[in-house]
Amino acid sequence: MEFLYNGSSTHSVTTFVEEYHVVDYRKILRLSSDPENSQRRIELTLHSSRHSIREVQAAAKKAGIKWPLDESVSNEMLRDILFPEKTAKAVTYVMPDFADIHSELARPGVNLMLLWTEYCGRCEREGATPYMYTQFCEKYWQWARITKATMRIQHKPGNAMEVDWAGNTLDIQDPVTGEISKAYLFIAVLPCSGFAYAEAREDMRLESWLQCHAHAYSYFGGVTRLLIPDNLKTGVSANTRYEIVLNRSYQELAEHYDTAIVPARVEHPKDKPHAEGTS
């Protein structure tokens, strides 16, 4: 290996290690959160350079990200948030400014659809490639999930509505015939207040699903900026790491009410804990 025999072998070895060493952002944040861990101890534990560790610590402080983090937060997600320029080198898409997006969402009349349209306009003027709307929402949701771990903002009033079908059916008895039939319970919850709406339906078909949403909005007296459903086939055709495909009628409902649908990840009920807990 030639780099061991040139005139500056130590520097060459260090450069080689830095280039091929995979930075573990989670471990750096975890060890840095313990005041008893010195900088030197963190370096020796992770086999990372002082520069890399300080770079991650400074980026995390700037982004407001602190340990502990949710188990679902991966190193890749942290890299995208802490060092978006590194992701930009690997892809042709422009990473949105999620901190600015999060701030703009607090303004009246602003939603993700409007911000995505403005983002596309900026990309077009700069000759860059924007993310599609579903990817834009998914990446914002990932960012919000990470930064929310700092507990600076838990739930904003009117920001989201979590919806789901309850796990168990209800027995409904006809008062005249005594016949018992099954009913499915739709649940909608506003996370900030815990205010809930429930409706029993004869089935879980698309028509019932859409009507329940309309009734919930009518009951609450308004529409939230985000709509967080489960991944049932009546609403979400596909939800993978790379793509979210919504049922056409469900997407039209979102456009009609001017809200953004951000489905919970597959097998991650904590993404909509209030709907899960209420049901």
PECOR-V326670 format. One record per residue. N is the residue number from 1. RES is the residue in three letters. SS is DSSP state (@ for helix, = for strand, . for the rest). D_CENTER is the distance of its C-alpha to the mean C-alpha in Angstrom with 2 decimals. Layout:
N&RES&SS&D_CENTER  N&RES&SS&D_CENTER
This chain:
1&MET&.&44.34  2&GLU&@&45.73  3&PHE&@&43.48  4&LEU&@&45.25  5&TYR&.&48.60  6&ASN&.&48.18  7&GLY&.&49.31  8&SER&.&46.04  9&SER&@&44.87  10&THR&@&42.79  11&HIS&@&40.75  12&SER&@&40.34  13&VAL&@&39.14  14&THR&@&36.60  15&THR&@&35.32  16&PHE&@&35.17  17&VAL&@&33.17  18&GLU&@&30.69  19&GLU&@&30.19  20&TYR&@&29.52  21&HIS&.&27.94  22&VAL&.&24.25  23&VAL&.&22.66  24&ASP&.&20.85  25&TYR&@&18.46  26&ARG&@&17.54  27&LYS&@&21.28  28&ILE&@&22.20  29&LEU&@&19.94  30&ARG&@&21.19  31&LEU&@&24.80  32&SER&@&24.65  33&SER&.&23.64  34&ASP&.&27.04  35&PRO&.&29.82  36&GLU&.&32.36  37&ASN&.&30.95  38&SER&.&32.79  39&GLN&@&31.62  40&ARG&@&34.23  41&ARG&@&33.10  42&ILE&@&29.52  43&GLU&@&31.06  44&LEU&@&33.31  45&THR&@&30.73  46&LEU&@&28.20  47&HIS&.&30.90  48&SER&.&29.11  49&SER&.&30.95  50&ARG&@&31.06  51&HIS&@&29.77  52&SER&@&26.56  53&ILE&@&25.85  54&ARG&@&26.66  55&GLU&@&24.57  56&VAL&@&21.40  57&GLN&@&22.46  58&ALA&@&23.10  59&ALA&@&19.83  60&ALA&@&17.88  61&LYS&@&20.21  62&LYS&@&19.74  63&ALA&@&15.92  64&GLY&.&16.33  65&ILE&.&14.75  66&LYS&.&16.90  67&TRP&.&17.60  68&PRO&.&16.83  69&LEU&.&13.32  70&ASP&.&11.54  71&GLU&.&13.10  72&SER&.&10.06  73&VAL&.&9.70  74&SER&.&12.10  75&ASN&@&14.68  76&GLU&@&13.53  77&MET&@&10.12  78&LEU&@&12.36  79&ARG&@&14.90  80&ASP&@&12.87  81&ILE&@&12.07  82&LEU&@&15.56  83&PHE&.&17.62  84&PRO&@&16.33  85&GLU&@&20.01  86&LYS&@&20.21  87&THR&@&17.61  88&ALA&@&19.52  89&LYS&@&22.65  90&ALA&@&21.43  91&VAL&.&20.19  92&THR&.&21.67  93&TYR&=&18.56  94&VAL&.&18.03  95&MET&.&14.85  96&PRO&.&14.00  97&ASP&.&14.59  98&PHE&@&11.29  99&ALA&@&13.41  100&ASP&@&15.78  101&ILE&@&13.38  102&HIS&@&12.10  103&SER&@&15.84  104&GLU&@&16.95  105&LEU&.&14.85  106&ALA&.&17.07  107&ARG&.&20.07  108&PRO&.&21.76  109&GLY&.&21.47  110&VAL&.&18.49  111&ASN&.&15.55  112&LEU&@&13.05  113&MET&@&15.86  114&LEU&@&18.30  115&LEU&@&16.31  116&TRP&@&15.65  117&THR&@&19.41  118&GLU&@&20.36  119&TYR&@&18.31  120&CYS&@&20.18  121&GLY&@&23.36  122&ARG&@&23.06  123&CYS&@&22.44  124&GLU&@&25.45  125&ARG&@&27.64  126&GLU&@&26.86  127&GLY&.&27.37  128&ALA&.&23.91  129&THR&=&21.57  130&PRO&.&18.39  131&TYR&.&15.32  132&MET&.&15.61  133&TYR&@&13.89  134&THR&@&11.66  135&GLN&@&10.64  136&PHE&@&10.33  137&CYS&@&7.89  138&GLU&@&5.75  139&LYS&@&6.28  140&TYR&@&5.89  141&TRP&@&2.48  142&GLN&@&2.93  143&TRP&@&5.82  144&ALA&@&5.60  145&ARG&@&4.92  146&ILE&@&7.72  147&THR&@&9.86  148&LYS&@&9.86  149&ALA&@&11.68  150&THR&@&14.53  151&MET&.&15.07  152&ARG&.&16.06  153&ILE&.&14.25  154&GLN&.&13.53  155&HIS&.&13.72  156&LYS&.&15.37  157&PRO&.&18.06  158&GLY&.&17.50  159&ASN&.&13.85  160&ALA&=&12.51  161&MET&=&14.43  162&GLU&=&13.60  163&VAL&=&16.09  164&ASP&=&17.68  165&TRP&=&21.19  166&ALA&.&22.83  167&GLY&.&23.68  168&ASN&.&27.45  169&THR&.&29.75  170&LEU&=&32.31  171&ASP&=&36.06  172&ILE&=&37.73  173&GLN&=&41.54  174&ASP&.&43.70  175&PRO&.&46.13  176&VAL&.&48.96  177&THR&.&48.81  178&GLY&.&46.94  179&GLU&.&44.78  180&ILE&=&41.35  181&SER&=&38.36  182&LYS&=&34.69  183&ALA&=&31.97  184&TYR&=&28.19  185&LEU&=&26.25  186&PHE&=&23.33  187&ILE&=&21.17  188&ALA&=&19.18  189&VAL&=&18.08  190&LEU&=&17.28  191&PRO&.&15.36  192&CYS&.&17.20  193&SER&.&20.62  194&GLY&.&20.22  195&PHE&=&22.32  196&ALA&=&22.39  197&TYR&=&23.96  198&ALA&=&25.43  199&GLU&=&27.49  200&ALA&=&29.56  201&ARG&=&29.98  202&GLU&.&32.39  203&ASP&.&29.85  204&MET&.&26.17  205&ARG&.&26.88  206&LEU&@&25.04  207&GLU&@&27.50  208&SER&@&26.97  209&TRP&@&23.18  210&LEU&@&23.40  211&GLN&@&26.22  212&CYS&@&24.43  213&HIS&@&21.63  214&ALA&@&24.45  215&HIS&@&26.30  216&ALA&@&23.39  217&TYR&@&22.93  218&SER&@&26.71  219&TYR&@&26.85  220&PHE&@&24.34  221&GLY&.&26.12  222&GLY&.&23.26  223&VAL&.&19.97  224&THR&.&16.51  225&ARG&.&14.32  226&LEU&=&11.39  227&LEU&=&12.27  228&ILE&=&10.38  229&PRO&.&12.85  230&ASP&.&13.62  231&ASN&.&14.52  232&LEU&.&18.17  233&LYS&.&20.19  234&THR&.&21.43  235&GLY&.&18.15  236&VAL&=&16.10  237&SER&=&18.38  238&ALA&=&16.13  239&ASN&=&12.60  240&THR&.&12.74  241&ARG&.&11.15  242&TYR&.&12.80  243&GLU&.&13.12  244&ILE&=&12.34  245&VAL&=&15.73  246&LEU&=&16.39  247&ASN&.&19.84  248&ARG&@&21.92  249&SER&@&23.05  250&TYR&@&19.60  251&GLN&@&18.58  252&GLU&@&21.89  253&LEU&@&21.22  254&ALA&@&18.05  255&GLU&@&20.21  256&HIS&@&23.06  257&TYR&@&21.20  258&ASP&.&19.36  259&THR&.&15.87  260&ALA&=&12.58  261&ILE&=&11.52  262&VAL&.&7.92  263&PRO&.&9.10  264&ALA&.&8.22  265&ARG&.&8.50  266&VAL&.&12.25  267&GLU&.&14.01  268&HIS&.&11.23  269&PRO&@&12.77  270&LYS&@&11.30  271&ASP&@&8.14  272&LYS&@&11.04  273&PRO&@&13.72  274&HIS&@&15.88  275&ALA&@&16.57  276&GLU&@&17.30  277&GLY&@&19.52  278&THR&@&21.33  279&SER&.&22.17
